[in-house]
């Protein structure tokens, strides 16, 4: 029962924070919502006994990437309270890309053939075993995550750039 409550709590935090991140037009508030989303996902990792992934989520994404985005915004903007008003084509493009990524993730998850409670790796795997699996069996998703991180950094630089008059 405790695990179910915690799952819904962390899932709800991640979902509400992700929606807040997308809906907010203030760049600093977006960064704060992003912290909640990344923290919620880290909580889900810890809840599923993926302690290494949870720690990586907190250290790399919530710690390093979010601080890089915040410092990038504050050092390159005239004011950290600048609001971002996206154009209609940017919103449509974002919705289409998000729907395509959701569909791809859903198809990949459903076609994996895992039964509830079954994990592809054991819960007591060592860091060496996880590293070997990441660089052999799971190389494509591992590289996709690195491309996603690069896209986040490019997006942060795009949002923080000075507007031409």
Secondary structure, DSSP 8 states (H G I E B T S, - for coil): -HHHHHHHHHHHHHHHHHHHHHH--BHHHHHHHHHHHHHHHHHHHHHTT-HHHHHHIIIIIIIIIHHHHHHHHHHHSS-TT-B----HHHHHHHHHHHHHHHHHHHHHHHHT---TT--SS-TT--HHHHHHHHHTTTHHHHHHHHHHHHHHHHHHHHHHS----
